[in-house]
């Protein structure tokens, strides 16, 4: 009942942001496994520049790991996909849930407020979003914070965005502050800062480790899927790492090869009990999750991870996206988004017990628990025209339909152990109320 009141107060009768006219027909495809399909050449000169750079590197050093290939293709300072382009949105290469419906971000905003209340309403909290894309998700969350201004009036709220792409940080600044930001060259950690349209300070960083310690809520929506992975194949001679090399038969093309012997990554990242024949491991994700778990353990807060992934069951999920279509991962590097499913069992293991974890649960289940059906009904009741109603229903279907985004996207949370501790009857009085359930991961009770 309390969460229902919170939902109603935060969201109001209708949202401000318009929904896109054509919400991501390929958004669900981005979460489906497999690779292939060609896209038209975009900026052939630039595409050739990245390929030429990689070919020179491979001829000089020999094959590289898939992780190194991804790192170059996505974040190379000169020609990397994210550093110069980062094609989110209808005109880009993929569309994410916040671009499909404002309700997605609003409900995530409610999640953080719910956890803040459960923690006893600390006097300050930082919202830290990692890889904030176009800034749409943070913008929707800030709208919820504004609606709940009276509740948050005695709380010092700040926004901290971790973004490596200069192009995307400019877009985020325009979205969130109207472009009223200042660069911060004297501070090596904060490269840009500003004030949101709702009066909340915003800071930009290149690494989450640069964000000040303190009570913080972390958000990683479609962040971990783009981090570099190592790929491994079981053979008759044992585990071998999948590498990227020049194709000797077609000198200007790339191909996958197996390492002739085990590599350091093979020895360090394959677990003895592994039963799959093909495994993808993202050590960078492990390092980041360790960092978040340590921060939550020391300073309090929570982390919410929303991404497509699995619980240690899938094998080959490496794929590319361009112009909303599947794209060959080795073709025209630097012009397509490269991604792989998140292994949530690996993330859970890498917390090393510093925090409790919840999930992963399917997106439709999380959003349903958060009250998306109630929110949809309010928006439909306040819609004045048929086109808007159709758009709302179409967006809801994209997010919730198990065959679209509902099943393949998952939610996963890191929380302090005491947040989930059951009351100890020996040491606590009977009158003390039990901890409230964690929003989204338990059913929303509407009485």
Rosetta blueprint (number, residue, H / E / L):
1 X L
2 X H
3 X H
4 X H
5 X H
6 X H
7 X H
8 X H
9 X H
10 X H
11 X H
12 X L
13 X L
14 X L
15 X L
16 X L
17 X L
18 X L
19 X L
20 X L
21 X L
22 X L
23 X L
24 X L
25 X L
26 X L
27 X L
28 X L
29 X H
30 X H
31 X H
32 X L
33 X L
34 X L
35 X L
36 X L
37 X L
38 X L
39 X L
40 X L
41 X L
42 X L
43 X L
44 X H
45 X H
46 X H
47 X H
48 X H
49 X H
50 X H
51 X H
52 X H
53 X H
54 X H
55 X H
56 X H
57 X H
58 X H
59 X H
60 X H
61 X H
62 X L
63 X L
64 X E
65 X E
66 X H
67 X H
68 X H
69 X H
70 X H
71 X H
72 X H
73 X H
74 X H
75 X H
76 X L
77 X L
78 X L
79 X L
80 X L
81 X H
82 X H
83 X H
84 X H
85 X L
86 X L
87 X L
88 X E
89 X L
90 X L
91 X L
92 X L
93 X L
94 X E
95 X L
96 X L
97 X H
98 X H
99 X H
100 X H
101 X L
102 X H
103 X H
104 X H
105 X H
106 X H
107 X H
108 X H
109 X H
110 X H
111 X H
112 X H
113 X H
114 X H
115 X H
116 X H
117 X H
118 X H
119 X L
120 X L
121 X L
122 X L
123 X L
124 X E
125 X E
126 X E
127 X E
128 X E
129 X E
130 X E
131 X L
132 X L
133 X L
134 X L
135 X L
136 X H
137 X H
138 X H
139 X H
140 X H
141 X H
142 X H
143 X H
144 X H
145 X H
146 X H
147 X H
148 X L
149 X L
150 X L
151 X L
152 X L
153 X L
154 X L
155 X L
156 X E
157 X E
158 X E
159 X E
160 X E
161 X E
162 X E
163 X L
164 X L
165 X L
166 X H
167 X H
168 X H
169 X H
170 X H
171 X H
172 X H
173 X H
174 X H
175 X H
176 X H
177 X H
178 X L
179 X L
180 X L
181 X E
182 X E
183 X E
184 X L
185 X L
186 X L
187 X L
188 X L
189 X L
190 X E
191 X E
192 X E
193 X E
194 X E
195 X E
196 X L
197 X L
198 X L
199 X L
200 X L
201 X E
202 X E
203 X E
204 X E
205 X E
206 X L
207 X L
208 X H
209 X H
210 X H
211 X L
212 X L
213 X L
214 X L
215 X L
216 X E
217 X E
218 X E
219 X E
220 X E
221 X E
222 X L
223 X L
224 X H
225 X H
226 X H
227 X L
228 X L
229 X L
230 X E
231 X E
232 X E
233 X E
234 X E
235 X E
236 X L
237 X L
238 X E
239 X E
240 X E
241 X E
242 X E
243 X E
244 X E
245 X E
246 X E
247 X L
248 X L
249 X L
250 X L
251 X L
252 X L
253 X L
254 X E
255 X E
256 X E
257 X E
258 X E
259 X L
260 X L
261 X L
262 X L
263 X L
264 X H
265 X H
266 X H
267 X H
268 X H
269 X H
270 X L
271 X L
272 X L
273 X L
274 X L
275 X L
276 X L
277 X L
278 X E
279 X E
280 X E
281 X E
282 X L
283 X H
284 X H
285 X H
286 X H
287 X H
288 X H
289 X H
290 X H
291 X H
292 X H
293 X H
294 X H
295 X H
296 X H
297 X H
298 X H
299 X H
300 X L
301 X E
302 X E
303 X E
304 X E
305 X E
306 X E
307 X E
308 X E
309 X E
310 X E
311 X L
312 X L
313 X L
314 X L
315 X L
316 X L
317 X L
318 X L
319 X E
320 X E
321 X E
322 X E
323 X L
324 X L
325 X E
326 X E
327 X E
328 X L
329 X L
330 X L
331 X L
332 X L
333 X L
334 X L
335 X L
336 X L
337 X E
338 X E
339 X E
340 X L
341 X L
342 X E
343 X E
344 X H
345 X H
346 X H
347 X H
348 X H
349 X H
350 X H
351 X L
352 X L
353 X L
354 X L
355 X L
356 X E
357 X E
358 X E
359 X E
360 X E
361 X E
362 X E
363 X H
364 X H
365 X H
366 X H
367 X H
368 X H
369 X H
370 X H
371 X L
372 X H
373 X H
374 X H
375 X H
376 X H
377 X H
378 X H
379 X H
380 X H
381 X H
382 X L
383 X L
384 X L
385 X L
386 X H
387 X H
388 X H
389 X H
390 X H
391 X H
392 X H
393 X H
394 X H
395 X H
396 X H
397 X H
398 X H
399 X H
400 X H
401 X L
402 X H
403 X H
404 X H
405 X H
406 X H
407 X L
408 X L
409 X E
410 X E
411 X E
412 X E
413 X E
414 X E
415 X E
416 X L
417 X H
418 X H
419 X H
420 X L
421 X L
422 X L
423 X L
424 X L
425 X L
426 X L
427 X L
428 X L
429 X L
430 X L
431 X L
432 X L
433 X L
434 X L
435 X L
436 X L
437 X L
438 X L
439 X E
440 X L
441 X L
442 X E
443 X L
444 X L
445 X L
446 X L
447 X L
